[in-house]
Amino acid sequence: MALADLALPEKAAFFPRFFKAGKGEYAEGDQFIGVTVPDQRKVAKEFRDKISVEELSEVLSSEIHEHRHCALLILVAKFEKSKGSGEKEAMVSFYLQHRKHINNWDLVDNSCYKILGRHCFDKEDHHILEDLATEDDLWSKRMAVVSTMHYVKRGEFDLMKKLVLKNLNHPHDLMHKANGWLLREMGGKNEAELLDFLKKHYRKMPRTTLRYAIEKLDESIRQDFLKGRI
């Protein structure tokens, strides 16, 4: 399959097995019902070495959500395989230059912490995420916060907490969910760290953020937070 096939405007020609009558959860049209994670990875692996980073521009700028998603999966696969710092930095630059096309929650969540998070963590280059977190649009802010998942997975929480607090009262629920999701993952690594953070800030949190953050705590502790008994 050539690059031209990858960027076909007809979604059914690209993932024919995943179409049926009726609208699905991630639908942009009436028939698309989603692609399973194993199939996404299979496509990314297939095209990783066939398409250059520059050629991905055509797919990433597509109006079709599934094509943009596939382009990011391929970029992640390339990033994970590459070994030279120069090559990785070129991919990070490409990613940031094309972020206007990364304007959907699953596009952000399936790519940014695997590219931006790894890069910023390895290079100790936090200002990229801090700058994104101060921009006006939702997706740049969410991209910055979700990228800190790479830090959380490695037991470093300071940058994540800083960016969560910076956008704690953002008006969009997608930020509330991202903030809560990250706090929950921090609790999975260090429950005492989460409890300390919540005791200081939970009264200022949107309900969605709080519910996500305490989701894996014991029921009695969850109820104490939900009912304001802490």
TORVOZA-778422 format. One line per field, with one value per atom (N, C-alpha, C): residue number from 0; atom name; y negated, x negated, z. Coordinates in steps of 0.1 Angstrom, whole numbers. Layout:
<atoms>
num [NUM, ...]
atomo [CA, ...]
c2 [Y, ...]
c1 [X, ...]
c3 [Z, ...]
</atoms>
This chain:
<atoms>
num [0, 0, 0, 1, 1, 1, 2, 2, 2, 3, 3, 3, 4, 4, 4, 5, 5, 5, 6, 6, 6, 7, 7, 7, 8, 8, 8, 9, 9, 9, 10, 10, 10, 11, 11, 11, 12, 12, 12, 13, 13, 13, 14, 14, 14, 15, 15, 15, 16, 16, 16, 17, 17, 17, 18, 18, 18, 19, 19, 19, 20, 20, 20, 21, 21, 21, 22, 22, 22, 23, 23, 23, 24, 24, 24, 25, 25, 25, 26, 26, 26, 27, 27, 27, 28, 28, 28, 29, 29, 29, 30, 30, 30, 31, 31, 31, 32, 32, 32, 33, 33, 33, 34, 34, 34, 35, 35, 35, 36, 36, 36, 37, 37, 37, 38, 38, 38, 39, 39, 39, 40, 40, 40, 41, 41, 41, 42, 42, 42, 43, 43, 43, 44, 44, 44, 45, 45, 45, 46, 46, 46, 47, 47, 47, 48, 48, 48, 49, 49, 49, 50, 50, 50, 51, 51, 51, 52, 52, 52, 53, 53, 53, 54, 54, 54, 55, 55, 55, 56, 56, 56, 57, 57, 57, 58, 58, 58, 59, 59, 59, 60, 60, 60, 61, 61, 61, 62, 62, 62, 63, 63, 63, 64, 64, 64, 65, 65, 65, 66, 66, 66, 67, 67, 67, 68, 68, 68, 69, 69, 69, 70, 70, 70, 71, 71, 71, 72, 72, 72, 73, 73, 73, 74, 74, 74, 75, 75, 75, 76, 76, 76, 77, 77, 77, 78, 78, 78, 79, 79, 79, 80, 80, 80, 81, 81, 81, 82, 82, 82, 83, 83, 83, 84, 84, 84, 85, 85, 85, 86, 86, 86, 87, 87, 87, 88, 88, 88, 89, 89, 89, 90, 90, 90, 91, 91, 91, 92, 92, 92, 93, 93, 93, 94, 94, 94, 95, 95, 95, 96, 96, 96, 97, 97, 97, 98, 98, 98, 99, 99, 99, 100, 100, 100, 101, 101, 101, 102, 102, 102, 103, 103, 103, 104, 104, 104, 105, 105, 105, 106, 106, 106, 107, 107, 107, 108, 108, 108, 109, 109, 109, 110, 110, 110, 111, 111, 111, 112, 112, 112, 113, 113, 113, 114, 114, 114, 115, 115, 115, 116, 116, 116, 117, 117, 117, 118, 118, 118, 119, 119, 119, 120, 120, 120, 121, 121, 121, 122, 122, 122, 123, 123, 123, 124, 124, 124, 125, 125, 125, 126, 126, 126, 127, 127, 127, 128, 128, 128, 129, 129, 129, 130, 130, 130, 131, 131, 131, 132, 132, 132, 133, 133, 133, 134, 134, 134, 135, 135, 135, 136, 136, 136, 137, 137, 137, 138, 138, 138, 139, 139, 139, 140, 140, 140, 141, 141, 141, 142, 142, 142, 143, 143, 143, 144, 144, 144, 145, 145, 145, 146, 146, 146, 147, 147, 147, 148, 148, 148, 149, 149, 149, 150, 150, 150, 151, 151, 151, 152, 152, 152, 153, 153, 153, 154, 154, 154, 155, 155, 155, 156, 156, 156, 157, 157, 157, 158, 158, 158, 159, 159, 159, 160, 160, 160, 161, 161, 161, 162, 162, 162, 163, 163, 163, 164, 164, 164, 165, 165, 165, 166, 166, 166, 167, 167, 167, 168, 168, 168, 169, 169, 169, 170, 170, 170, 171, 171, 171, 172, 172, 172, 173, 173, 173, 174, 174, 174, 175, 175, 175, 176, 176, 176, 177, 177, 177, 178, 178, 178, 179, 179, 179, 180, 180, 180, 181, 181, 181, 182, 182, 182, 183, 183, 183, 184, 184, 184, 185, 185, 185, 186, 186, 186, 187, 187, 187, 188, 188, 188, 189, 189, 189, 190, 190, 190, 191, 191, 191, 192, 192, 192, 193, 193, 193, 194, 194, 194, 195, 195, 195, 196, 196, 196, 197, 197, 197, 198, 198, 198, 199, 199, 199, 200, 200, 200, 201, 201, 201, 202, 202, 202, 203, 203, 203, 204, 204, 204, 205, 205, 205, 206, 206, 206, 207, 207, 207, 208, 208, 208, 209, 209, 209, 210, 210, 210, 211, 211, 211, 212, 212, 212, 213, 213, 213, 214, 214, 214, 215, 215, 215, 216, 216, 216, 217, 217, 217, 218, 218, 218, 219, 219, 219, 220, 220, 220, 221, 221, 221, 222, 222, 222, 223, 223, 223, 224, 224, 224, 225, 225, 225, 226, 226, 226, 227, 227, 227, 228, 228, 228, 229, 229, 229]
atomo [N, CA, C, N, CA, C, N, CA, C, N, CA, C, N, CA, C, N, CA, C, N, CA, C, N, CA, C, N, CA, C, N, CA, C, N, CA, C, N, CA, C, N, CA, C, N, CA, C, N, CA, C, N, CA, C, N, CA, C, N, CA, C, N, CA, C, N, CA, C, N, CA, C, N, CA, C, N, CA, C, N, CA, C, N, CA, C, N, CA, C, N, CA, C, N, CA, C, N, CA, C, N, CA, C, N, CA, C, N, CA, C, N, CA, C, N, CA, C, N, CA, C, N, CA, C, N, CA, C, N, CA, C, N, CA, C, N, CA, C, N, CA, C, N, CA, C, N, CA, C, N, CA, C, N, CA, C, N, CA, C, N, CA, C, N, CA, C, N, CA, C, N, CA, C, N, CA, C, N, CA, C, N, CA, C, N, CA, C, N, CA, C, N, CA, C, N, CA, C, N, CA, C, N, CA, C, N, CA, C, N, CA, C, N, CA, C, N, CA, C, N, CA, C, N, CA, C, N, CA, C, N, CA, C, N, CA, C, N, CA, C, N, CA, C, N, CA, C, N, CA, C, N, CA, C, N, CA, C, N, CA, C, N, CA, C, N, CA, C, N, CA, C, N, CA, C, N, CA, C, N, CA, C, N, CA, C, N, CA, C, N, CA, C, N, CA, C, N, CA, C, N, CA, C, N, CA, C, N, CA, C, N, CA, C, N, CA, C, N, CA, C, N, CA, C, N, CA, C, N, CA, C, N, CA, C, N, CA, C, N, CA, C, N, CA, C, N, CA, C, N, CA, C, N, CA, C, N, CA, C, N, CA, C, N, CA, C, N, CA, C, N, CA, C, N, CA, C, N, CA, C, N, CA, C, N, CA, C, N, CA, C, N, CA, C, N, CA, C, N, CA, C, N, CA, C, N, CA, C, N, CA, C, N, CA, C, N, CA, C, N, CA, C, N, CA, C, N, CA, C, N, CA, C, N, CA, C, N, CA, C, N, CA, C, N, CA, C, N, CA, C, N, CA, C, N, CA, C, N, CA, C, N, CA, C, N, CA, C, N, CA, C, N, CA, C, N, CA, C, N, CA, C, N, CA, C, N, CA, C, N, CA, C, N, CA, C, N, CA, C, N, CA, C, N, CA, C, N, CA, C, N, CA, C, N, CA, C, N, CA, C, N, CA, C, N, CA, C, N, CA, C, N, CA, C, N, CA, C, N, CA, C, N, CA, C, N, CA, C, N, CA, C, N, CA, C, N, CA, C, N, CA, C, N, CA, C, N, CA, C, N, CA, C, N, CA, C, N, CA, C, N, CA, C, N, CA, C, N, CA, C, N, CA, C, N, CA, C, N, CA, C, N, CA, C, N, CA, C, N, CA, C, N, CA, C, N, CA, C, N, CA, C, N, CA, C, N, CA, C, N, CA, C, N, CA, C, N, CA, C, N, CA, C, N, CA, C, N, CA, C, N, CA, C, N, CA, C, N, CA, C, N, CA, C, N, CA, C, N, CA, C, N, CA, C, N, CA, C, N, CA, C, N, CA, C, N, CA, C, N, CA, C, N, CA, C, N, CA, C, N, CA, C, N, CA, C, N, CA, C, N, CA, C, N, CA, C, N, CA, C, N, CA, C, N, CA, C, N, CA, C, N, CA, C, N, CA, C, N, CA, C, N, CA, C, N, CA, C, N, CA, C, N, CA, C, N, CA, C, N, CA, C, N, CA, C, N, CA, C, N, CA, C, N, CA, C, N, CA, C, N, CA, C, N, CA, C, N, CA, C, N, CA, C, N, CA, C, N, CA, C, N, CA, C]
c2 [12, 0, -12, -21, -33, -45, -55, -67, -72, -72, -77, -69, -56, -47, -51, -54, -58, -70, -80, -93, -93, -82, -82, -89, -97, -104, -95, -83, -74, -66, -68, -61, -46, -42, -28, -20, -28, -21, -19, -26, -25, -14, -14, -4, 3, 10, 16, 25, 32, 41, 34, 21, 15, 5, 9, 1, 9, 3, 9, -1, 2, -7, -13, -25, -31, -39, -48, -57, -52, -51, -46, -57, -53, -62, -73, -69, -78, -83, -83, -85, -100, -103, -116, -115, -103, -100, -90, -86, -78, -63, -59, -45, -40, -49, -45, -41, -30, -25, -23, -27, -27, -15, -16, -7, -2, 11, 17, 13, 13, 9, 19, 32, 41, 38, 34, 31, 17, 8, -5, -3, 6, 8, 16, 25, 32, 23, 14, 4, -5, -10, -18, -11, 2, 10, 12, 14, 17, 5, -7, -19, -27, -22, -29, -32, -22, -23, -27, -27, -30, -45, -52, -66, -75, -85, -94, -104, -110, -120, -131, -135, -146, -142, -130, -125, -124, -122, -122, -135, -146, -158, -157, -150, -148, -141, -131, -124, -131, -138, -144, -157, -162, -174, -170, -157, -152, -157, -159, -162, -150, -139, -126, -123, -122, -119, -107, -96, -83, -84, -92, -93, -101, -111, -119, -110, -102, -92, -83, -77, -67, -74, -86, -94, -95, -98, -100, -87, -76, -63, -59, -62, -59, -68, -81, -89, -84, -79, -73, -61, -53, -41, -44, -55, -59, -65, -72, -78, -67, -57, -46, -38, -37, -29, -37, -50, -58, -59, -60, -60, -73, -80, -92, -104, -112, -123, -133, -135, -144, -140, -127, -122, -124, -121, -123, -137, -146, -161, -166, -160, -164, -160, -148, -143, -152, -156, -164, -178, -183, -196, -194, -183, -181, -180, -173, -171, -185, -193, -207, -215, -215, -223, -219, -206, -201, -200, -206, -204, -210, -219, -224, -213, -202, -191, -181, -183, -173, -179, -179, -187, -178, -166, -157, -149, -146, -140, -128, -119, -106, -108, -118, -122, -126, -135, -139, -128, -120, -111, -99, -96, -85, -89, -101, -105, -113, -123, -134, -129, -121, -118, -107, -100, -91, -98, -110, -118, -130, -139, -151, -147, -139, -135, -129, -119, -113, -122, -131, -140, -150, -156, -166, -160, -148, -141, -137, -131, -127, -139, -150, -162, -172, -168, -178, -191, -191, -203, -206, -211, -212, -224, -234, -246, -244, -234, -231, -229, -221, -218, -230, -237, -248, -259, -261, -271, -266, -253, -248, -250, -249, -250, -264, -274, -288, -293, -285, -289, -289, -296, -298, -286, -278, -268, -256, -249, -237, -226, -224, -212, -214, -226, -228, -226, -231, -229, -214, -207, -193, -185, -189, -182, -183, -195, -198, -189, -189, -182, -167, -162, -147, -142, -151, -147, -144, -150, -147, -133, -125, -111, -104, -107, -101, -103, -115, -118, -110, -109, -102, -87, -81, -67, -65, -75, -74, -79, -82, -86, -100, -108, -123, -131, -138, -143, -159, -165, -180, -187, -184, -191, -189, -176, -173, -181, -181, -189, -204, -209, -223, -226, -218, -221, -218, -208, -205, -217, -223, -234, -247, -248, -259, -260, -248, -247, -240, -240, -233, -237, -250, -255, -260, -253, -255, -252, -259, -257, -245, -238, -226, -213, -204, -192, -182, -184, -175, -178, -191, -194, -188, -188, -183, -168, -161, -146, -143, -151, -149, -151, -162, -165, -153, -149, -138, -125, -122, -110, -109, -121, -121, -120, -127, -125, -111, -104, -90, -82, -84, -76, -80, -92, -95, -87, -86, -78, -64, -59, -45, -43, -53, -52, -55, -65, -69, -75, -67, -71, -82, -82, -93, -106, -106, -118, -124, -115, -119, -125, -118, -122, -136, -138, -151, -162, -159, -169, -172, -162, -163, -171, -168, -176, -191, -194, -208, -215, -207, -214, -209, -198, -192, -201, -210, -219, -228, -230, -239, -232, -218, -210, -209, -210, -206, -192, -189, -176, -164, -167, -157, -153, -163, -161, -153, -157, -150, -135, -133, -119, -110, -115, -107, -105, -115, -115, -104, -103, -94, -80, -78, -66, -53, -52, -39, -39, -49, -49, -41, -37, -30, -38, -30, -37, -47, -43, -52, -66, -65, -77, -85, -78, -85, -92, -86, -93, -105, -104, -115, -127, -125, -136, -141, -132, -136, -144, -141, -148, -159, -162, -173, -171, -159, -156, -156, -159, -159, -173]
c1 [-9, 0, -9, -7, -15, -9, -17, -12, 1, 2, 15, 27, 25, 36, 39, 28, 30, 38, 37, 44, 57, 62, 75, 86, 94, 105, 116, 117, 128, 123, 129, 124, 126, 137, 140, 129, 122, 111, 99, 98, 86, 87, 98, 101, 114, 115, 128, 134, 126, 132, 140, 138, 144, 155, 163, 174, 187, 197, 210, 221, 233, 244, 245, 248, 250, 238, 239, 229, 222, 209, 201, 196, 190, 186, 176, 167, 157, 160, 172, 176, 175, 169, 170, 181, 182, 193, 203, 212, 223, 219, 208, 205, 192, 183, 170, 173, 168, 170, 158, 146, 134, 125, 112, 102, 96, 94, 89, 74, 69, 55, 46, 48, 38, 38, 49, 49, 42, 43, 36, 21, 17, 3, -3, 6, 2, 0, 9, 7, -5, -7, -18, -31, -32, -44, -47, -36, -37, -43, -38, -42, -54, -59, -70, -82, -86, -98, -95, -82, -79, -76, -73, -70, -79, -85, -94, -85, -92, -86, -79, -86, -81, -69, -68, -56, -44, -47, -35, -27, -33, -26, -13, -13, -1, 10, 6, 16, 21, 11, 15, 23, 23, 31, 44, 47, 59, 71, 82, 95, 101, 96, 101, 94, 102, 96, 88, 93, 86, 72, 71, 58, 48, 53, 44, 39, 49, 45, 35, 36, 27, 13, 13, 0, -7, 0, -6, -12, -4, -9, -22, -22, -35, -46, -43, -54, -59, -50, -54, -63, -58, -66, -80, -81, -94, -103, -96, -103, -109, -101, -105, -116, -117, -127, -140, -139, -151, -160, -173, -183, -191, -193, -201, -192, -199, -192, -187, -195, -192, -179, -178, -166, -154, -155, -144, -140, -149, -146, -139, -143, -136, -121, -118, -105, -97, -103, -97, -93, -103, -100, -89, -88, -77, -64, -64, -52, -47, -55, -51, -46, -53, -49, -35, -31, -18, -8, -10, -1, 13, 14, 28, 37, 31, 39, 42, 36, 38, 48, 61, 71, 83, 80, 90, 84, 92, 86, 78, 83, 75, 63, 63, 50, 40, 44, 34, 30, 39, 36, 28, 29, 22, 8, 4, -8, -17, -11, -20, -29, -25, -34, -45, -41, -51, -62, -59, -69, -74, -65, -69, -74, -66, -70, -83, -86, -99, -110, -108, -118, -122, -111, -113, -120, -116, -121, -136, -139, -152, -162, -157, -166, -165, -156, -154, -150, -142, -138, -123, -120, -106, -99, -107, -100, -91, -93, -84, -70, -69, -56, -50, -59, -54, -49, -55, -51, -37, -36, -23, -12, -15, -4, 1, -7, -2, 5, 5, 12, 27, 34, 49, 57, 53, 62, 61, 73, 74, 64, 62, 54, 39, 34, 20, 19, 29, 28, 30, 39, 41, 28, 22, 10, -1, -2, -13, -10, 2, 5, 3, 9, 9, -6, -14, -28, -35, -31, -37, -35, -26, -24, -37, -46, -59, -67, -66, -72, -66, -53, -45, -50, -50, -54, -68, -76, -90, -91, -79, -79, -83, -83, -86, -73, -68, -55, -55, -66, -66, -60, -65, -61, -46, -41, -27, -19, -22, -14, -14, -25, -26, -16, -16, -8, 7, 10, 24, 29, 22, 26, 28, 19, 20, 33, 38, 51, 62, 61, 71, 85, 87, 101, 104, 97, 100, 115, 121, 136, 140, 131, 135, 133, 143, 143, 131, 127, 115, 103, 101, 90, 92, 104, 107, 104, 108, 106, 91, 83, 69, 62, 66, 60, 63, 75, 79, 72, 71, 64, 50, 43, 29, 27, 36, 35, 38, 47, 50, 38, 31, 19, 8, 7, -3, 0, 13, 17, 13, 14, 10, -5, -13, -27, -30, -23, -26, -13, -5, 8, 6, -4, -7, -8, -15, -17, -4, 5, 18, 26, 26, 35, 30, 17, 12, 16, 15, 19, 34, 42, 57, 61, 55, 58, 56, 46, 43, 52, 57, 63, 77, 82, 94, 106, 107, 118, 119, 108, 108, 110, 110, 111, 125, 126, 139, 143, 155, 160, 154, 153, 148, 134, 125, 112, 111, 118, 118, 122, 133, 138, 127, 121, 111, 99, 95, 83, 85, 97, 99, 104, 105, 112, 107, 94, 88, 85, 89, 87, 98, 95, 105, 118, 129, 143, 145, 140, 142, 135, 122, 115, 122, 127, 133, 146, 153, 165, 162, 151, 147, 143, 137, 134, 146, 155, 167, 176, 176, 185, 179, 166, 159, 156, 153, 150, 135, 127, 112, 108]
c3 [0, 0, 0, -9, -11, -2, -1, 7, 1, -12, -18, -13, -11, -5, 9, 17, 31, 32, 23, 24, 15, 12, 4, 12, 5, 12, 17, 11, 15, 27, 39, 51, 49, 43, 41, 33, 25, 17, 25, 36, 45, 55, 63, 73, 70, 59, 55, 65, 74, 83, 95, 96, 108, 104, 94, 90, 91, 96, 96, 96, 94, 95, 109, 111, 124, 128, 137, 141, 153, 153, 165, 174, 185, 195, 190, 181, 177, 162, 158, 144, 141, 129, 123, 112, 106, 96, 103, 95, 101, 102, 96, 96, 103, 105, 112, 126, 131, 144, 152, 147, 155, 150, 154, 150, 163, 164, 177, 178, 190, 193, 186, 186, 179, 164, 158, 143, 141, 150, 149, 149, 158, 159, 147, 142, 130, 118, 116, 105, 107, 120, 122, 120, 124, 122, 107, 99, 85, 77, 82, 74, 80, 92, 99, 90, 82, 74, 60, 56, 42, 40, 50, 49, 57, 51, 58, 67, 76, 85, 76, 66, 58, 50, 46, 39, 48, 61, 70, 71, 66, 66, 58, 47, 39, 46, 54, 61, 74, 81, 93, 91, 79, 75, 69, 68, 63, 71, 64, 71, 78, 75, 81, 93, 104, 117, 118, 112, 113, 106, 95, 89, 98, 104, 113, 125, 130, 140, 136, 124, 119, 117, 112, 110, 123, 134, 147, 152, 150, 154, 147, 134, 127, 132, 135, 141, 154, 162, 175, 173, 163, 160, 155, 147, 142, 154, 162, 174, 183, 185, 194, 188, 175, 168, 167, 165, 162, 175, 172, 183, 184, 173, 173, 179, 187, 193, 182, 172, 161, 154, 151, 145, 154, 167, 176, 177, 178, 179, 166, 155, 142, 143, 149, 150, 160, 171, 180, 174, 166, 159, 149, 142, 133, 140, 151, 159, 164, 169, 174, 162, 151, 139, 134, 136, 131, 142, 153, 164, 162, 152, 149, 144, 139, 134, 145, 157, 168, 177, 172, 179, 183, 189, 193, 205, 215, 227, 225, 216, 214, 206, 197, 190, 200, 209, 219, 228, 234, 244, 238, 225, 219, 214, 215, 209, 218, 225, 230, 241, 251, 261, 257, 246, 240, 232, 228, 220, 229, 231, 239, 253, 260, 273, 274, 265, 265, 262, 252, 248, 259, 265, 276, 288, 291, 303, 301, 289, 286, 285, 279, 277, 289, 299, 310, 305, 295, 287, 290, 302, 306, 300, 295, 291, 280, 271, 260, 266, 276, 281, 289, 296, 304, 294, 283, 273, 267, 263, 258, 268, 280, 291, 292, 288, 289, 276, 266, 254, 256, 247, 249, 245, 235, 230, 239, 240, 248, 245, 232, 228, 232, 231, 235, 250, 258, 272, 276, 269, 272, 268, 257, 252, 263, 268, 278, 291, 296, 308, 306, 295, 293, 290, 285, 282, 295, 306, 319, 324, 317, 321, 321, 312, 311, 324, 330, 342, 354, 354, 364, 364, 352, 351, 357, 357, 363, 377, 383, 397, 400, 390, 392, 389, 400, 399, 399, 402, 404, 391, 379, 368, 365, 367, 365, 374, 387, 397, 393, 389, 385, 374, 363, 352, 354, 363, 367, 374, 383, 391, 382, 372, 363, 356, 352, 344, 352, 365, 373, 370, 368, 366, 352, 342, 328, 326, 317, 315, 308, 302, 294, 302, 301, 308, 304, 292, 287, 295, 300, 308, 322, 327, 340, 340, 329, 329, 328, 320, 319, 332, 339, 352, 362, 362, 372, 368, 356, 351, 355, 354, 358, 373, 380, 395, 400, 393, 396, 394, 383, 380, 390, 394, 404, 417, 420, 432, 431, 419, 416, 419, 417, 420, 434, 440, 453, 459, 467, 472, 482, 490, 500, 493, 481, 474, 469, 464, 459, 471, 482, 493, 498, 499, 503, 493, 480, 470, 471, 473, 474, 486, 497, 510, 508, 500, 498, 488, 478, 467, 463, 469, 463, 464, 473, 474, 462, 455, 444, 431, 432, 419, 414, 401, 394, 398, 399, 403, 395, 382, 373, 376, 378, 382, 395, 405, 418, 416, 409, 407, 400, 390, 383, 393, 400, 409, 420, 425, 437, 433, 420, 415, 421, 423, 428, 443, 450, 464, 471, 484, 491, 492, 492, 492, 503, 515, 527, 524, 519, 516, 505, 495, 484, 489, 497, 503, 511, 519, 527, 518, 507, 497, 491, 486, 479, 488, 501, 510, 518, 514, 520, 535, 539, 553, 556, 546, 548, 554]
</atoms>
